[in-house]
Amino acid sequence: ATLQQAAGLLRRSPHSRLVVAHVSGAAFVERERQENPMTVLSTMPTLAELSAIAGPLGLQVVTPSFLGTEPEKIEAALRDFYLVVLRWDGEHGGVDGAPPPEGGAAEGV
């Protein structure tokens, strides 16, 4: 529901982005949820979960290139430092795998 609301506020442009991040990573949030379930209501989504939410909204999931290119390695890296970018796909005013025009962020952010 939160990503849907955020996407509703996001301008349809090749340069628009939503950033989902946690400096201490997904593993930290999971521990916090176990220790404080009344305070921490959810955990950081896996790439598959995020893609399943983002796709129907017209958003692509993009990870920074320093996390790697293999999904397993990216998931492992997200456990320590969570940083995922969502951008519009081509059908919704964004790009499909190509860098946005005129100095926008490149593929793999």
TACOR-V12124 format. One record per residue. OMEGA is omega in whole degrees, 0 to 359 (none if undefined). BURIAL is I if it has 24 or more other C-alpha atoms within 12 Angstrom, else O. Layout:
omega = (OMEGA;OMEGA)
burial = (BURIAL;BURIAL)
This chain:
omega = (181;179;177;178;179;179;178;179;186;178;178;184;175;183;183;181;165;180;175;186;169;186;181;173;183;181;178;181;177;178;179;179;179;183;184;185;178;182;181;189;181;179;178;183;172;178;179;178;180;178;179;178;187;184;179;178;182;182;174;175;180;177;178;183;181;177;180;182;180;183;181;180;178;179;180;180;180;178;181;180;187;178;180;180;174;177;179;172;184;181;184;176;181;183;176;175;179;178;175;181;171;169;176;180;180;174;182;179;none)
burial = (O;O;I;O;O;O;I;O;O;I;O;O;O;I;I;I;I;I;I;I;O;O;O;O;I;I;I;O;I;O;O;O;O;O;O;O;O;O;O;O;O;O;I;I;I;I;I;O;O;I;O;O;O;I;I;O;I;I;I;I;I;I;I;I;O;O;I;O;O;O;O;O;O;I;I;O;I;I;I;O;I;I;I;I;I;I;I;I;I;O;O;O;O;I;I;O;O;O;O;I;O;O;O;O;I;O;I;I;I)
